[in-house]
């Protein structure tokens, strides 16, 4: 595909794929259209937020956010109510809100991080809604309200020596990129000094944290 701005022929071809194809191809066509950041496609992206394929829904949410359309915020908020496995609809909505860069998304992302009970994968990666919420807050440059929630959890995990939870929360600290996070990594290094495997992971996350801060 040519880089944006697209020719009329390319736009027509991509729209045709969105209407005729499914899953991978349809999602790829939506992603390509989304790269144009053109609000004229907002209605098309909104229509595909109810697609049966999560791959398509995820692509449509991100593409919609990129349009900065006035319709986007409400549509993405409504997307959170779409039934899904392990809160994938919430993750799609958060990804779209990160692209939209609407300050109202801060409260939604903070609430997602605070919610420690809803179904999730507990993988500590991009398929966990707290991580996606942290990415959204980082995109908004609004980590302040979420950081104390994460700090409290990691302190509790350190007291209980719950390694899995420590690293799930440390990933959120690195992703949020709140300057107060350095104290968390200092505490982790002090506690686990001499434990090579743990220190390797801590150092890696600290480097990610510093890179996100621009240090």
Buried (B, 14 or more C-beta within 10 A) or exposed (E): EEEBEBEEEBBEBBBEBBEEBEEEEBBBBBBBBBBBBBBEBBBBBBEBBEBEBBBBBBBBBBBBBBBBBEBBBEBBBBBBEBEBEBBBBBBBBBBBBBBBBBEEBBEBBBEBBBBEEEEBBEEBEEBBBBBBBBBBBBBBEBBEBBBEBBBEBBBEBBEEEBBEBBBBBBBBBBBBBBEEBBEBBEBBBEBBEEEEEBBEBBEEBBEBBBEBEEE
